[in-house]
């Protein structure tokens, strides 16, 4: 999560579905905006608030700096999250892969793909063996779409 409230909404939905036993949330990796650690603390605080202290949160890649408004991290407990409650993003992803049954894992990526790419490069065989689906949020160039073509936008995500 970060400056986009949709990211927080997506995390809350995933957390509630996990809590209700509909999915297994094996971890969250927060990245981007030059604020990966702060975003990870926000994710940790949200999960703790929802009673999900057991879901690991990782600090992913920093990405390009994006200015943050004060309201973006105005959630109770964000500033109280100690660094030792956070993990390296690569470790969270790798552990989730290792613990998953073959062809069972769905990765949902709603931010930079850098961390997933690094894990894929580190062990392609593990990634291919464990991942069933990779859901990626992204935009499509409007001009290309009007012509019936698919071309991703050049957004930093």
C-alpha positions in Angstrom: 0.0 0.0 0.0 1.0 3.6 -0.5 -0.5 6.8 -1.8 -3.1 5.1 -3.8 -6.1 4.2 -1.6 -7.0 1.3 -4.0 -3.8 -0.5 -2.7 -5.1 -0.3 0.8 -8.5 -1.5 -0.3 -6.9 -4.4 -2.1 -4.9 -5.4 1.0 -8.0 -5.2 3.3 -10.0 -7.4 0.9 -7.2 -9.9 0.7 -6.8 -9.9 4.5 -10.5 -10.3 5.1 -10.7 -13.2 2.6 -7.7 -14.8 4.4 -9.4 -14.3 7.8 -12.6 -15.9 6.4 -10.6 -18.9 5.1 -11.4 -18.2 1.5 -7.7 -17.6 0.5 -4.3 -18.1 2.1 -2.4 -14.8 2.3 1.2 -16.0 2.4 2.8 -12.6 2.5 2.8 -9.0 1.3 5.7 -7.1 -0.3 5.5 -3.3 -0.3 7.6 -1.4 -2.8 8.0 1.7 -4.9 7.9 5.4 -4.5 11.3 5.5 -2.7 9.2 4.6 0.3 9.2 0.8 0.4 9.9 0.6 4.2 7.2 3.2 5.0 4.7 1.4 2.8 5.7 -1.9 4.4 5.0 -0.4 7.9 1.6 0.7 6.7 0.8 -2.8 5.4 2.1 -4.3 8.7 -0.1 -1.9 10.8 -3.2 -2.6 8.7 -2.7 -6.4 9.0 -2.1 -6.1 12.7 -5.3 -4.0 13.1 -7.2 -6.8 11.3 -5.7 -9.5 13.6 -3.3 -10.9 11.0 0.1 -10.5 12.8 1.1 -13.9 11.3 1.1 -12.7 7.7 4.7 -11.7 6.9 5.3 -8.2 5.3 8.4 -7.6 3.3 10.2 -4.4 2.2 10.6 -4.6 -1.6 12.5 -2.5 -4.1 12.5 1.3 -3.6 11.6 2.4 -7.1 11.6 6.1 -8.1 10.9 8.7 -5.5 7.4 9.9 -5.2 6.4 12.6 -2.8 4.0 11.5 0.0 1.3 13.6 1.5 0.9 13.3 5.3 -2.5 11.6 5.0 -1.1 8.7 3.0 0.3 7.1 6.1 -2.2 8.4 8.6 -3.1 5.0 10.0 -2.9 4.1 13.7 0.3 2.2 14.5 2.3 2.9 11.4 5.0 4.8 13.2 5.1 2.2 16.0 5.9 -0.7 13.7 9.5 -1.7 14.6 11.9 -2.6 11.8 12.3 -6.1 13.1 8.6 -6.9 12.3 9.5 -6.4 8.6 11.3 -8.8 6.3 13.2 -8.5 3.1 10.8 -8.7 0.2 12.8 -11.3 -1.7 12.7 -13.5 1.4 8.9 -13.2 1.8 8.4 -14.2 -1.9 10.8 -17.0 -1.8 9.4 -18.5 1.4 5.9 -18.3 0.0 7.0 -20.2 -3.1 8.9 -22.8 -1.1 5.9 -23.5 1.2 3.3 -23.7 -1.6 2.3 -26.9 -3.2 3.2 -27.2 -6.9 1.1 -25.1 -9.3 -1.0 -23.7 -6.4 0.1 -20.2 -5.9 -1.6 -17.1 -7.3 0.6 -14.0 -7.2 -1.3 -10.7 -7.3 0.9 -7.8 -8.3 -0.6 -4.3 -8.0 2.7 -2.4 -8.1 6.2 -2.6 -9.5 7.1 -6.1 -10.8 10.8 -5.7 -10.0 10.7 -7.9 -6.8 8.8 -10.7 -8.6 11.3 -10.5 -11.5 14.2 -10.8 -9.2 12.8 -13.9 -7.6 12.0 -15.4 -11.0 15.6 -14.7 -12.1 17.0 -16.2 -9.0 15.2 -19.5 -9.4 13.1 -19.9 -12.5 12.4 -23.6 -11.8 10.9 -22.9 -8.4 8.8 -20.1 -9.8 7.5 -22.2 -12.7 6.8 -25.2 -10.4 4.9 -23.3 -7.7 3.0 -20.5 -9.5 -0.4 -21.3 -11.0 -1.4 -17.7 -11.9 0.2 -14.3 -12.0 -2.3 -11.5 -11.9 -0.9 -8.1 -12.8 -2.6 -4.8 -12.6 -1.7 -2.4 -15.3 -3.1 0.0 -17.8 -3.6 -0.1 -21.5 -2.7 2.8 -23.9 -6.1 4.3 -24.8 -5.1 5.2 -28.4 -4.0 1.6 -29.1 -7.1 0.2 -27.5 -9.3 2.4 -29.7 -7.6 0.6 -32.7 -8.3 -2.8 -31.1 -4.7 -3.3 -30.1 -3.2 -4.0 -26.7 -0.2 -1.9 -25.6 0.7 -1.4 -22.0 1.0 2.1 -20.7 4.5 3.4 -19.8 3.5 3.9 -16.1 6.2 3.1 -13.5 4.1 0.3 -12.2 
